Amino acid sequence: MSPCEKTVPSFRTAWCNAERIARRCASDKWLHLCERIQHSADCWKVRGMYCGIKMAVCSGWSR
């Protein structure tokens, strides 16, 4: 077995784990943002709703 054949499965496993973690982080970030927007809506805080929606739609998401 060549070194490449040995490293491919471990590389694939690491890649899958990295993708899974990235998806979970993105999902957590969206859930947190949705909770903030909903909390602002429940408290009638229009500015908080606006900022949350702006963050979701505009370039502010990368912060």
GROMACS elastic network, one bead per residue, 0.5 to 0.9 nm:
[ bonds ]
;  ai    aj funct       b0    kb
    1     4     6  0.81647   500
    1     5     6  0.61716   500
    1     6     6  0.69448   500
    2     5     6  0.52949   500
    2     6     6  0.65505   500
    2     7     6  0.89420   500
    3     6     6  0.50737   500
    3     7     6  0.62575   500
    3     8     6  0.87105   500
    4     7     6  0.51863   500
    4     8     6  0.60720   500
    5     8     6  0.55513   500
    5     9     6  0.75693   500
    6     9     6  0.66261   500
    6    10     6  0.74772   500
    7    10     6  0.52966   500
    7    11     6  0.59211   500
    7    12     6  0.84782   500
    8    11     6  0.50299   500
    8    12     6  0.60111   500
    8    13     6  0.85550   500
    9    12     6  0.50319   500
    9    13     6  0.61324   500
    9    14     6  0.85874   500
   10    13     6  0.50458   500
   10    14     6  0.61284   500
   10    15     6  0.84950   500
   11    14     6  0.50913   500
   11    15     6  0.60191   500
   11    16     6  0.85727   500
   12    15     6  0.50180   500
   12    16     6  0.61318   500
   12    17     6  0.85755   500
   13    16     6  0.51741   500
   13    17     6  0.61891   500
   13    18     6  0.86259   500
   14    17     6  0.50992   500
   14    18     6  0.61363   500
   14    19     6  0.86381   500
   15    18     6  0.51192   500
   15    19     6  0.62191   500
   15    20     6  0.86081   500
   16    19     6  0.51330   500
   16    20     6  0.61098   500
   16    21     6  0.86184   500
   17    20     6  0.50580   500
   17    21     6  0.61479   500
   17    22     6  0.85480   500
   18    21     6  0.51890   500
   18    22     6  0.61074   500
   18    23     6  0.86105   500
   19    22     6  0.50619   500
   19    23     6  0.61198   500
   19    24     6  0.85772   500
   20    23     6  0.51913   500
   20    24     6  0.62067   500
   20    25     6  0.86625   500
   21    24     6  0.50719   500
   21    25     6  0.61305   500
   21    26     6  0.85945   500
   22    25     6  0.51245   500
   22    26     6  0.61487   500
   22    27     6  0.85212   500
   23    26     6  0.51433   500
   23    27     6  0.60677   500
   23    28     6  0.85509   500
   24    27     6  0.50327   500
   24    28     6  0.60563   500
   24    29     6  0.85271   500
   25    28     6  0.50593   500
   25    29     6  0.60988   500
   25    30     6  0.86591   500
   26    29     6  0.50695   500
   26    30     6  0.62580   500
   26    31     6  0.86140   500
   27    30     6  0.51753   500
   27    31     6  0.61323   500
   27    32     6  0.85775   500
   28    31     6  0.50609   500
   28    32     6  0.60877   500
   28    33     6  0.85535   500
   29    32     6  0.51604   500
   29    33     6  0.61962   500
   29    34     6  0.86417   500
   30    33     6  0.50390   500
   30    34     6  0.60851   500
   30    35     6  0.85470   500
   30    56     6  0.81914   500
   31    34     6  0.50586   500
   31    35     6  0.61326   500
   31    36     6  0.86398   500
   32    35     6  0.50873   500
   32    36     6  0.62679   500
   32    37     6  0.87465   500
   33    36     6  0.51023   500
   33    37     6  0.62903   500
   33    38     6  0.86140   500
   33    52     6  0.65456   500
   33    53     6  0.85441   500
   33    55     6  0.84010   500
   33    56     6  0.76200   500
   34    37     6  0.51350   500
   34    38     6  0.60652   500
   34    39     6  0.84837   500
   34    52     6  0.78457   500
   34    53     6  0.87806   500
   34    56     6  0.89497   500
   35    38     6  0.50602   500
   35    39     6  0.59696   500
   35    40     6  0.84915   500
   36    39     6  0.51161   500
   36    40     6  0.61472   500
   36    41     6  0.85844   500
   36    48     6  0.78341   500
   36    49     6  0.77852   500
   36    52     6  0.68970   500
   37    40     6  0.51311   500
   37    41     6  0.61908   500
   37    42     6  0.86602   500
   37    48     6  0.67597   500
   37    50     6  0.81313   500
   37    51     6  0.83069   500
   37    52     6  0.54759   500
   37    53     6  0.71275   500
   38    42     6  0.61036   500
   38    43     6  0.86146   500
   38    49     6  0.75857   500
   39    42     6  0.50407   500
   39    43     6  0.62265   500
   39    44     6  0.85200   500
   39    45     6  0.83889   500
   39    48     6  0.86964   500
   39    49     6  0.83981   500
   40    43     6  0.51654   500
   40    44     6  0.60018   500
   40    46     6  0.68420   500
   40    47     6  0.80654   500
   40    48     6  0.54257   500
   40    49     6  0.54379   500
   40    52     6  0.87268   500
   41    45     6  0.59724   500
   41    46     6  0.68605   500
   41    48     6  0.79467   500
   41    49     6  0.61759   500
   42    45     6  0.76886   500
   43    46     6  0.86468   500
   44    47     6  0.89137   500
   44    48     6  0.87998   500
   44    49     6  0.85457   500
   45    48     6  0.54334   500
   45    49     6  0.64394   500
   45    50     6  0.87685   500
   46    49     6  0.50273   500
   46    50     6  0.60582   500
   46    51     6  0.85705   500
   47    51     6  0.60848   500
   47    52     6  0.85193   500
   48    51     6  0.51148   500
   48    52     6  0.60901   500
   48    53     6  0.85490   500
   49    52     6  0.51671   500
   49    53     6  0.61192   500
   49    54     6  0.84011   500
   50    53     6  0.52265   500
   50    54     6  0.59182   500
   50    55     6  0.84481   500
   51    55     6  0.60130   500
   51    56     6  0.86031   500
   52    55     6  0.50634   500
   52    56     6  0.62814   500
   52    57     6  0.87202   500
   53    56     6  0.50213   500
   53    57     6  0.61242   500
   53    58     6  0.82183   500
   54    57     6  0.51808   500
   54    58     6  0.54084   500
   54    59     6  0.82520   500
   54    60     6  0.72025   500
   54    61     6  0.84218   500
   55    58     6  0.55274   500
   55    59     6  0.68893   500
   55    61     6  0.50352   500
   55    62     6  0.86221   500
   55    63     6  0.89384   500
   56    59     6  0.80642   500
   56    60     6  0.74132   500
   56    61     6  0.58787   500
   57    60     6  0.79361   500
   57    61     6  0.75268   500
   58    61     6  0.65879   500
   59    62     6  0.62763   500
   59    63     6  0.83062   500
   60    63     6  0.57692   500
